[in-house]
């Protein structure tokens, strides 16, 4: 590996000069790169020496642009049959954020400082959430390119690893301090609010909202329910499929999403009545639109759930529905399962709550709803501990 000066005579008789870095890469191939100034050549020489030794060097002549690597990544994601919404999000990140700012940069030219500069440029007019998502996508593009041998280092992962090493304790403390828990009456309807809403439910929305409230289904699961999924004699509901925002039927979000949920007699009776009036369709849906097709998620929120709250007086200070999203009913179901013993019902364990909610892990259940579980009185345990601690020494 060396830096040498190269001189030549141009066609017009003038003299030309360049500084050439001559080195052998990790694959044993000889590489040359020219610079106008010696200090630039020396800097590149020093960097290449370190990178080749660490096994993280890729010659620029072998490297493609970030935009091209992004398109390769999208095709790989399509081949993996990811959900349509995920693929569209990836394409937006590439087209609207990554390609316009650094799309022409070659993978081998992307350094950790360059990745940080890209992040800072994103922050100028994009939200923190969007910056994080776009940086995640860039990291995935580089990971895909790394697997294909197009780049030796994922600088996004290196950037984040460096930050984690510096900020691990401080970040963990800050996140624990600022993350807000779900609150009854703010994020979760109260039992009194649910009673008022249920008392006034009528028509096609009554059975749908009763299931959302007392079975805790996701909106996509509600829209994908079939009559064959309901066992009205036994009073149970089998979750086996869901409908995405494009009205495409598919499996639940995870293996745990396939579950059986017992139904209240109130809900079972409402379903029996609704089955007689339900629009018929080829998919045998339980809650289709008027044409027997998959119902739109927005219609359920704006024509069913929202008006039901307003009719019951469950509103904010502007007279609008207090809980605009359908997920509020799912939150209520979780809190209702957790606190049934308080209302004279049988206590459900955290594992049972996880199964009813269809969460992939119990950690997800506890992270979201753990603070809602009843706390035992610690005074008796502390008194016994104090007595044992302070007893006379024999």
C-alpha positions as CSV (number, residue, x, y, z in Angstrom):
1,X,0.0,0.0,0.0
2,X,1.5,3.3,-1.0
3,X,0.9,6.9,-2.1
4,X,2.8,8.1,-5.2
5,X,2.8,11.1,-7.5
6,X,1.9,10.6,-11.1
7,X,2.9,13.1,-13.9
8,X,1.9,13.2,-17.5
9,X,1.8,15.5,-20.5
10,X,-1.5,16.4,-22.0
11,X,-2.3,16.7,-25.7
12,X,-1.9,20.4,-25.6
13,X,1.6,20.1,-24.1
14,X,0.5,21.1,-20.5
15,X,1.7,19.0,-17.6
16,X,-0.8,17.0,-15.5
17,X,-0.3,15.7,-12.0
18,X,-2.2,13.5,-9.6
19,X,-1.6,11.6,-6.4
20,X,-2.4,7.9,-6.6
21,X,-3.2,5.6,-3.7
22,X,-2.2,2.0,-4.6
23,X,-3.4,-0.8,-2.4
24,X,-4.6,-4.4,-2.3
25,X,-8.1,-5.0,-0.9
26,X,-9.3,-7.9,1.3
27,X,-10.0,-10.0,-1.7
28,X,-6.4,-9.7,-2.9
29,X,-7.2,-7.4,-5.8
30,X,-5.1,-4.4,-6.6
31,X,-6.9,-1.0,-6.4
32,X,-6.0,2.5,-7.5
33,X,-7.6,5.8,-6.6
34,X,-6.4,9.2,-7.8
35,X,-6.6,12.6,-6.0
36,X,-5.6,16.1,-7.0
37,X,-4.1,16.9,-3.6
38,X,-1.6,14.9,-1.6
39,X,-3.3,15.5,1.7
40,X,-6.5,14.0,0.3
41,X,-4.5,11.0,-0.9
42,X,-2.8,10.6,2.4
43,X,-6.1,10.8,4.3
44,X,-7.7,8.1,2.0
45,X,-4.5,6.0,2.4
46,X,-4.8,6.1,6.1
47,X,-8.5,5.2,6.1
48,X,-8.2,2.4,3.6
49,X,-5.3,0.9,5.7
50,X,-7.6,0.7,8.7
51,X,-10.7,-0.5,6.9
52,X,-8.9,-3.2,4.9
53,X,-7.3,-4.4,8.2
54,X,-10.8,-4.5,9.9
55,X,-12.4,-6.1,6.9
56,X,-14.9,-3.3,6.3
57,X,-13.6,-1.9,3.0
58,X,-15.4,-2.0,-0.3
59,X,-13.8,-0.5,-3.4
60,X,-16.0,2.3,-5.0
61,X,-15.7,0.6,-8.4
62,X,-17.6,-2.4,-7.0
63,X,-20.2,-0.2,-5.3
64,X,-23.7,0.8,-6.5
65,X,-25.6,3.9,-5.4
66,X,-27.8,4.0,-2.4
67,X,-30.9,4.5,-4.6
68,X,-30.0,1.4,-6.6
69,X,-29.4,-0.6,-3.4
70,X,-32.8,0.6,-2.2
71,X,-34.6,-0.7,-5.2
72,X,-32.9,-4.1,-4.7
73,X,-34.1,-4.0,-1.1
74,X,-37.7,-3.3,-2.2
75,X,-37.6,-6.3,-4.6
76,X,-36.3,-8.6,-1.8
77,X,-39.1,-7.4,0.4
78,X,-41.7,-8.1,-2.3
79,X,-40.2,-11.6,-2.7
80,X,-40.6,-12.2,1.0
81,X,-44.3,-11.4,0.6
82,X,-44.5,-8.7,3.2
83,X,-47.8,-7.0,3.7
84,X,-48.8,-4.4,1.1
85,X,-48.9,-1.6,3.7
86,X,-45.3,-2.4,4.7
87,X,-44.0,-2.4,1.1
88,X,-45.7,0.9,0.4
89,X,-44.1,2.4,3.5
90,X,-40.7,1.2,2.4
91,X,-41.2,2.6,-1.1
92,X,-42.2,6.0,0.4
93,X,-39.2,6.1,2.6
94,X,-36.9,5.4,-0.4
95,X,-38.6,7.8,-2.9
96,X,-39.4,10.7,-0.6
97,X,-36.6,10.8,1.9
98,X,-33.6,8.6,1.1
99,X,-33.2,9.0,-2.7
100,X,-33.6,12.8,-2.8
101,X,-31.0,13.4,-0.2
102,X,-28.3,10.7,-0.7
103,X,-29.6,8.5,-3.5
104,X,-26.6,9.3,-5.8
105,X,-24.0,8.5,-3.1
106,X,-22.3,5.1,-3.6
107,X,-22.5,2.6,-0.8
108,X,-18.7,2.6,-0.3
109,X,-18.8,6.4,0.1
110,X,-21.3,6.3,3.0
111,X,-19.5,6.7,6.3
112,X,-20.7,7.0,9.9
113,X,-20.3,10.8,9.8
114,X,-22.2,10.9,6.5
115,X,-25.0,8.8,8.0
116,X,-25.2,11.2,10.9
117,X,-25.3,14.2,8.5
118,X,-28.2,12.5,6.6
119,X,-30.0,12.1,9.9
120,X,-29.5,15.8,10.7
121,X,-30.8,16.8,7.3
122,X,-33.9,14.7,7.8
123,X,-34.5,16.5,11.2
124,X,-34.8,19.9,9.5
125,X,-38.4,19.4,8.3
126,X,-39.4,15.9,9.4
127,X,-40.9,14.6,12.6
128,X,-38.7,12.6,15.1
129,X,-40.9,9.5,14.4
130,X,-40.3,9.9,10.6
131,X,-36.6,10.4,11.0
132,X,-36.4,7.2,13.1
133,X,-38.4,5.2,10.5
134,X,-36.4,6.4,7.5
135,X,-33.1,5.7,9.3
136,X,-34.4,2.2,10.0
137,X,-35.1,1.7,6.3
138,X,-31.6,3.0,5.4
139,X,-30.1,0.5,7.9
140,X,-32.2,-2.3,6.3
141,X,-31.0,-1.3,2.8
142,X,-27.4,-1.5,3.9
143,X,-28.0,-4.8,5.7
144,X,-29.4,-6.2,2.5
145,X,-26.4,-4.9,0.5
146,X,-24.0,-6.2,3.1
147,X,-25.5,-9.7,2.7
148,X,-24.9,-9.4,-1.1
149,X,-21.3,-8.4,-0.7
150,X,-22.0,-4.9,-2.1
151,X,-20.8,-3.1,1.1
152,X,-18.6,-4.3,4.0
153,X,-20.1,-2.1,6.8
154,X,-23.5,-1.0,7.8
155,X,-22.8,2.5,9.0
156,X,-26.3,3.0,10.4
157,X,-25.9,0.1,12.7
158,X,-22.4,1.4,13.6
159,X,-23.8,4.8,14.4
160,X,-26.5,3.4,16.6
161,X,-24.1,1.0,18.4
162,X,-21.8,3.9,19.2
163,X,-24.8,5.9,20.6
164,X,-26.0,3.0,22.6
165,X,-22.6,2.5,24.2
166,X,-22.5,6.2,25.2
167,X,-26.2,6.7,26.2
168,X,-27.5,3.3,27.4
169,X,-28.1,4.2,31.1
170,X,-29.3,7.8,30.4
171,X,-31.6,6.8,27.6
172,X,-33.2,3.9,29.6
173,X,-33.8,6.3,32.5
174,X,-35.3,9.0,30.3
175,X,-37.6,6.6,28.5
176,X,-38.8,5.1,31.8
177,X,-39.5,8.6,33.1
178,X,-41.4,10.0,30.1
179,X,-43.3,7.1,28.7
180,X,-47.0,7.6,29.6
181,X,-49.1,4.7,30.7
182,X,-52.6,4.1,29.4
183,X,-55.1,5.7,31.7
184,X,-58.7,4.8,32.4
185,X,-60.9,7.7,31.5
186,X,-58.3,9.1,29.1
187,X,-57.2,6.2,26.8
188,X,-59.5,3.5,28.2
189,X,-63.3,4.0,28.6
190,X,-64.6,3.6,32.1
191,X,-67.1,0.9,33.1
192,X,-69.8,3.5,33.5
193,X,-69.1,5.0,30.1
194,X,-69.3,1.5,28.5
195,X,-72.6,0.8,30.4
196,X,-74.1,4.0,28.9
197,X,-72.9,3.2,25.4
198,X,-74.1,-0.4,25.5
199,X,-77.6,0.6,26.8
200,X,-78.2,2.7,23.7
201,X,-76.7,0.5,21.0
202,X,-79.2,-0.4,18.2
203,X,-79.2,-1.6,14.6
204,X,-76.3,-3.1,12.7
205,X,-73.7,-1.5,15.0
206,X,-75.0,-3.2,18.1
207,X,-73.6,-6.7,17.6
208,X,-70.3,-5.4,16.1
209,X,-69.6,-3.0,18.9
210,X,-70.6,-5.5,21.5
211,X,-68.0,-7.9,20.2
212,X,-65.4,-5.2,20.0
213,X,-66.1,-4.2,23.6
214,X,-66.5,-7.6,25.2
215,X,-64.1,-9.7,23.0
216,X,-61.4,-7.2,22.4
217,X,-60.9,-7.8,18.7
218,X,-58.6,-5.7,16.5
219,X,-60.4,-3.7,13.8
220,X,-59.0,-6.0,11.1
221,X,-60.2,-9.1,13.0
222,X,-63.7,-7.7,13.3
223,X,-63.8,-7.0,9.6
224,X,-62.6,-10.5,8.7
225,X,-65.1,-12.4,10.9
226,X,-67.2,-15.1,9.2
227,X,-70.3,-16.7,10.6
228,X,-68.4,-20.0,10.5
229,X,-66.1,-18.5,13.1
230,X,-68.9,-18.2,15.7
231,X,-70.1,-21.1,17.8
232,X,-73.4,-19.6,19.0
233,X,-74.4,-22.8,20.9
234,X,-71.2,-22.8,23.0
235,X,-71.0,-19.0,23.1
236,X,-67.5,-18.7,21.6
237,X,-65.7,-16.9,18.8
238,X,-62.8,-18.4,16.8
239,X,-60.3,-15.8,15.4
240,X,-58.8,-17.3,12.2
241,X,-58.4,-14.5,9.8
242,X,-58.3,-10.7,9.4
243,X,-59.0,-8.1,6.6
244,X,-56.4,-5.4,5.9
245,X,-57.0,-1.8,4.9
246,X,-57.2,-2.9,1.2
247,X,-59.9,-5.4,2.1
248,X,-57.6,-8.3,1.5
249,X,-58.2,-11.4,3.7
250,X,-55.2,-13.0,5.4
251,X,-54.1,-14.8,8.6
252,X,-54.0,-13.0,12.0
253,X,-51.0,-10.8,12.8
254,X,-49.2,-13.6,14.6
255,X,-49.6,-17.2,15.6
256,X,-51.0,-16.0,18.9
257,X,-53.7,-14.1,17.0
258,X,-55.4,-17.4,16.3
259,X,-57.5,-17.8,19.4
260,X,-60.9,-18.7,20.8
261,X,-62.7,-16.1,22.9
262,X,-65.8,-16.9,25.1
263,X,-68.8,-14.6,24.6
264,X,-71.2,-13.1,27.0
265,X,-74.9,-14.3,26.6
266,X,-75.6,-10.6,25.8
267,X,-73.3,-10.8,22.8
268,X,-74.4,-14.3,21.7
269,X,-78.1,-13.2,21.7
270,X,-77.2,-10.0,19.7
271,X,-75.5,-12.2,17.1
272,X,-78.4,-14.5,16.8
273,X,-80.7,-11.6,16.0
274,X,-78.2,-10.0,13.6
275,X,-77.7,-13.2,11.7
276,X,-81.3,-12.9,10.4
277,X,-80.7,-9.4,9.1
278,X,-77.1,-9.6,8.0
279,X,-76.4,-8.8,4.3
280,X,-75.4,-12.0,2.5
281,X,-72.1,-12.3,0.5
282,X,-69.8,-14.9,-1.0
283,X,-67.4,-14.5,1.9
284,X,-70.0,-15.2,4.6
285,X,-68.9,-12.2,6.6
286,X,-70.4,-11.5,9.9
287,X,-70.2,-7.7,9.6
288,X,-70.1,-6.8,5.9
289,X,-71.1,-3.6,4.3
290,X,-74.5,-3.2,2.6
291,X,-73.3,-5.1,-0.5
292,X,-72.0,-8.1,1.5
293,X,-68.4,-7.0,1.0
294,X,-65.7,-6.3,3.6
295,X,-66.6,-3.2,5.6
296,X,-64.3,-0.2,5.7
297,X,-62.4,0.5,8.9
298,X,-63.2,4.2,8.8
299,X,-66.9,3.5,8.5
300,X,-66.9,1.5,11.7
301,X,-65.2,4.4,13.6
302,X,-67.1,7.3,12.1
303,X,-70.6,5.8,11.6
304,X,-70.7,3.3,14.4
305,X,-68.3,3.8,17.3
306,X,-68.2,7.7,17.2
307,X,-72.0,8.3,17.1
308,X,-72.6,5.6,19.8
309,X,-70.4,7.6,22.2
310,X,-72.1,10.9,21.3
311,X,-75.5,9.4,21.8
312,X,-74.5,8.2,25.3
313,X,-72.9,11.5,26.2
314,X,-69.3,10.1,26.2
315,X,-67.8,13.2,24.7
316,X,-65.0,15.7,25.1
317,X,-65.3,19.4,25.8
318,X,-66.1,20.0,22.1
319,X,-69.0,17.6,22.1
320,X,-67.1,15.1,20.0
321,X,-66.6,11.4,20.7
322,X,-64.2,11.1,23.6
323,X,-62.4,8.0,22.2
324,X,-62.0,8.3,18.4
325,X,-60.1,5.1,17.7
326,X,-61.5,1.6,17.7
327,X,-58.6,0.5,19.8
328,X,-60.1,2.1,22.9
329,X,-62.6,-0.8,23.0
330,X,-59.7,-3.3,22.9
331,X,-58.1,-1.4,25.7
332,X,-61.3,-1.6,27.7
333,X,-61.6,-5.4,27.1
334,X,-58.1,-5.8,28.5
335,X,-58.8,-3.7,31.6
336,X,-62.1,-5.5,32.1
337,X,-60.4,-8.9,31.9
338,X,-57.8,-7.8,34.4
339,X,-60.2,-6.3,37.0
340,X,-63.1,-8.8,36.7
341,X,-62.6,-10.0,40.3
342,X,-63.3,-6.4,41.5
343,X,-66.7,-6.6,39.8
344,X,-67.5,-10.1,41.3
345,X,-66.1,-12.1,38.4
346,X,-63.3,-14.7,38.2
347,X,-59.8,-13.4,38.3
348,X,-57.8,-13.9,35.1
349,X,-54.1,-14.5,35.2
350,X,-51.7,-12.4,33.0
351,X,-51.2,-15.4,30.8
352,X,-55.0,-15.8,30.2
353,X,-55.2,-12.0,29.4
354,X,-52.4,-12.5,26.9
355,X,-54.3,-15.3,25.2
356,X,-57.5,-13.4,25.1
357,X,-55.8,-10.4,23.6
358,X,-53.9,-12.4,21.0
359,X,-50.5,-10.9,22.0
360,X,-47.4,-12.7,20.6
361,X,-45.7,-12.6,24.1
362,X,-46.7,-12.0,27.7
363,X,-44.1,-9.3,27.8
364,X,-46.2,-7.3,25.3
365,X,-49.3,-7.7,27.6
366,X,-47.5,-6.7,30.7
367,X,-45.7,-3.7,29.1
368,X,-49.0,-2.4,27.9
369,X,-51.4,-3.3,30.7
370,X,-49.3,-4.5,33.6
371,X,-50.0,-1.4,35.7
372,X,-53.7,-2.2,35.6
373,X,-53.4,-5.5,37.5
374,X,-54.6,-5.1,41.1
375,X,-51.8,-4.5,43.6
376,X,-51.8,-6.6,46.8
377,X,-51.5,-4.8,50.2
378,X,-47.8,-5.0,51.2
379,X,-48.4,-3.8,54.8
380,X,-48.7,-7.3,56.3
381,X,-45.6,-8.6,54.5
382,X,-43.6,-5.6,55.6
383,X,-44.8,-6.0,59.2
384,X,-43.7,-9.6,59.2
385,X,-40.3,-8.7,57.7
386,X,-39.8,-6.0,60.3
387,X,-40.7,-8.4,63.1
388,X,-38.2,-11.0,61.9
389,X,-35.5,-8.3,61.4
390,X,-35.8,-6.7,64.9
391,X,-36.4,-9.9,67.0
392,X,-34.0,-10.3,69.9
393,X,-30.7,-12.1,69.2
394,X,-30.5,-15.3,71.3
